[in-house]
Amino acid sequence: MKKAILLIILMTFLNSFSQCIDGDCDNGFGTYIYSDRSTYDRYEGQWENGLMNGTGKLYFTNGWIYEGEIQNDTIRGIGKFETNTVIRTGLLKSVYDGNSLSIILDGPDGTFYDKNNNITASGIFQNDQLNGQGEIQYDSQIRSGSFIDNKLNGNGIIEFVNGDRFEGVFKNGQRNGYGVQTTAKGGELRGRWMNDEFIDGSDYDNPNAIDLIAQGPGAYSIQVNFQGQLTIPMVLDTGADLVLLKRENFASLLAEGNIKEIITDDANFSDASGNTNKGIIYVISEITIGNYTISDVPCAVNPSADHAPNLLGMSALRKLGDFIKIDFNKNQLIVD
């Protein structure tokens, strides 16, 4: 009985030490278990002179995993390092900072992936930061060019998911210097930028811009076509809830079949003067403004006197786009 107890104690004592559980952990390929688990849990890979040397897979006690090249028990070389939040792939090295250990990218052709924010950086790394040519992919945009500490510095490009694009000079991640910004709709802005703001250069030239006809101080009209048949000049009016038509124009559109249905016969809506009116709201099948064609546009008969103009109100303008501005120098309506 005493011998059995002594044997159990001896085995427990021996198992408390780190040990090679499989293969050759001196000069060859082997699996090694670290009993203290202060940093490493186990290593599976190549050994030389009793040290991790060559390629292998190193498991950390906190769940980290490294797979790649190791030199004299130190991570240094091409490999992949993964935690629960990031993945680093490329030329890696281990860095001790006091009592903590970090595995960082340091060299060309590296890739860093942030799992939480879905951000991917690739290129030349120095001390875990992009320094040199590289690219960073965000959900909303891709930045490429020359980087210093993960920020564009020098020549660079931003490509936005909506199709817009900027190419020019950057400083500390912001547009600073000459650059060209183009939009997916054909717009272009050339000139000098400072701290991400456009300072001077050529005007915004958009082939899809809608020409405005000046009607006096602050008043503009637009040529609006109805299903390729009737073209009517309409006053641009952001104060009117609906497209408001003169009685005779409404009658013509109704006769030609451009008014397809009634939404409600008892509605309240504002006119250009801010007055609230009660009346019938109809639906226009289709209208074309510049290069834009929109469908199912709510409208009403202008309740003002017969001499009141046709108004292009918000029921049409909202369908053009999320952002609208007026270029007063060119008398154009810009839609983004």
N, C-alpha and C positions, 0 to 999 in steps of 0.2 A: 504493500500500500504506500509506504513512504517513497519507494522507488518511482511509483507511478506519479505521485505528486511532484517529486523533483523533476521528472521528465517533462511534465506539463509546464512547470515554472521555467525550465531551461528553454523549451520551444517558444514560449511567450516572450522571453528575453531576446532570443535570436530574431524573432519576427518583428521586434520593435525597431530594428535597424533597416536602412535602405538596402535593397538587394536586387540583383539581376534575376528575374524570374523566367527569362527565356532567351536562348541564344548566347552570343558572345558579347559581353559588355566591356571587354578589354580591347580587342582588336577584331572587329567584325560587326555583325548586325545583331542587336539584342534589345530586349525590353527591360527597363529599369524602373523600379518603384521607389519613390521617395517617402519614407515613413514619417518624417517630421512635417511634411506638407506645408512648410512655411511659404514656399513659392511654387514649386513644381509638384505635380501629382505623379506623372510618369513620363517616360521618354521611350519612343519606339524608333530606332534608327541605327545609323552607323556610329562606330566607336573606333578610337585610335588612342593607344596608350592610356586607356581607362577614362578618356574624356570624350564628350560628344563631339564628333568630328565627321563632316560629310553632310548627308541629308537625312532628315528624320522628321518625326512628328512629336511635338512637345505639348503636353497638357498641363495647364496651370490649375492650381487649387481653386481659383476664383471663376473657372469656367472658360478662360481664354484658351485659344488653340493656335499654335504656330506650326506651320508645315513648310519646310524648305531647308536652306543651307545653314549649318552651324559650324563655328570655328572655336575649338578649345573651350567648350562649354558656354560659348557666347553666341547669341543670335547675330549673325552678320552674313548677308548674302541675299540671293534671290529667294523669295518665299511669299507665303500668304499668312497674314495674322488676322484673327477674327475674335471680336468680343460680342457682347449682346447688343452693342450700339453701332459699331463700325467694322469695316473690312479694309485692310491695307494689303495691297499686292504690289510687288516690285522689289527694289533693292532696299532691304530693311536692316536695322541695327537696334540693339538694345542699349538703353541709356539709363543709368542709375542716378536718381536725384535724391540724395539723402538716403532714406530707407525705402523709397519707392522705385519701381522698375517700369519703364515705358518702352514700347516697341514702336519705332518711328520710321517713316520713309525718308530715304536720303540717297537720291540718285535719279537717273533718267528713267523714262518709261514706267513711272509709278501710277497707281490708281488708289484713290481714297474714296470710300463710299460711306456716307452717313445714313444709317438705316432709318433713324427717326424722322429726318427731314427730307429724305429722298434726294440727296445732293451727291453728285459724283464729280470728283476732281481728278484730272489725269495730266501727266506731263513730267516736267523736271522738278524734283523735290529737293529741298535743302532744309534739314531740321523740321521735317513734317509739314512744310509750307511750300506751295508752288512758288518757285523762283526760277524764271526762265520761260520758255514757251510751254503753254499748257491750255487747258480748257476746263471750265466748270459748268456743269449742267444742273440747272434748277428746274422746278416744275414750270416756271413762267418764262424762262429764257436760257440761252446758252451763251457764255462769255468765253472768248478765245483770244489768244494773243500773247503778249509779253507780261509776265506777272512778277511782282515783288511781294512776298508774304501774303499770297492768296488774293492780291488786288491787282487789277490791270494797271500797268504803268508802261507808257509808250504806245505803240500801235496795237490796236485791238478791235474786236468785232463783238457786237451784241446782236443775237438773233432771237426775236421774240416769238412766242408760240402763235400769236395772231398773224404772223407773216411780216411784221415790221422788222427793219434791220438798221443798225448803225455801224459805220466803220470810220474810225478816226483815231485821234490821239487821246490817251487817258493819263490821269495822274491820281494816285491813291484811289483807284477804282471809279473815279468820276470822269466824265467827258471834259477834257481841258485841252483846247487847241482846235485845229481844223478838223472837221468831220462832215460826213454826209449821212443823213437819215432818210430812209425811204420807207414807204408804207405799203402794205399789201394791196391797197387800192390805187397805187401809182403815184402817190405824193412824194415830193422830194424837198429836203431842206439842206442847203449847203452853206457852210460858213464856219464861224468861230464860236466855240463853246467855252464856258467857264463854270466850274463847279456844277456840271450837269445842266446848266442853263444855256439856251441859245442866245448869243450876244449880237452878232451881225452876220450878214451874208445875203444870199439870194432869197427871194420870197418863196413861200410854200406854193409849189406849182402842182396842182392836182388835176389830172385829166378828167376826174370824175366830179370836179367842183361844179356847182350849179350856178349859172349866171343870174345875177340879180339886176333888175332895172330900177334905178333910183327914181323915186316918186316925190322927193322932197326930203327935208331934214329928218333922218331916222326912219324913212318909209321906203320900202322896196316891194316890187312885184316880181312874180315868177311865172313863166309860161308853163302851164300844166296841160298835159294831153290826157284825154279820156278814151281809153281802149283804141287808140290809133285813129279816132274819128274826129273828135272836137277838141281844139286847143283853146284854152281860156286863160287870159292873164289874171292872176290872183295875188292879192296883197299878202305878204308874209306877216303873220300875226300870231305871236306866242301868247297873247292875252285871250284868244278865243279857244274855247274847249274843242270845238269841232271845225270841220270844213263847212263854211257857210256860203251858200250859193244864192245869187240873185234869182228871182222868180223865173225870169225868161230862160236863164241858163239851166235851171233845174228842170224846167218843162222840156227843153231840148234833150237833155240827158235821159229823162224818163221816157220820152218818145223813142229814143234810139236803143232803149234796153240797157242803159248803163246803170240805172238804179235798180237793184235786184230785190230788195226786201225792206221791210220796216222792222227796226229793232224794238221800238216802243212808241206809243202815240201819246205818252204823258211823261215827258222827261224835262228836267231842268238843265240848262247849259248857259255858260257865260259868253257874251259877245265881246267885240273889240273894246268897248267902253267899260267893260267890267260889269255890265248889267246882267242880271239873271233872267233868263227867258224860259217859258214853258212851251213845248211843242213836240212835233214828231221827229224822231231820229231815223234816218234811212241809212242804207249801206250802198256805197259806190263799189261796183265790181272791181275796177282796176284803173289806176292812174299812173302816168309816167311823168317824173320830174327829173330833168337832165338825163343821166344814165341810170336812174333808179326807177324801178317799177314796183309798186306796192298794191296790195289787194285788200278787199273788204274794209274800206275806209268809211267810218261813220260820218254822216253829214246831216245838215238841216238847211231849210230855207232861211236866208238871212231875214230876221224879223224887222230890220230897220226899213226905212223908206226905200222905194224902188231904185233910187239913185245910189244906194249903198254898194260898195264894191264886193266882189267875190273875195272871201277870206280863206287863206290857207292856214288853218288852225292846227292845234296840237294833235288832233286825231290822225292827221297825216304826218306831221313832223316826227312824232314818236316812232312811227314805223320806218322812218329813214335810217335811224341809227341811234346809238346810245349817247353820242356826243355830237353837237352841232355848234359851229361858230361862224361868224361873219368876217370875211376879209374885207375891211372897209376900203383898203387901197385898190383892190381889184374888183370890188363889187361882186363877190362870190360867196356862196354858201358852202362851207366845208363840212363834210359828214365823215365821222369816224365810228 
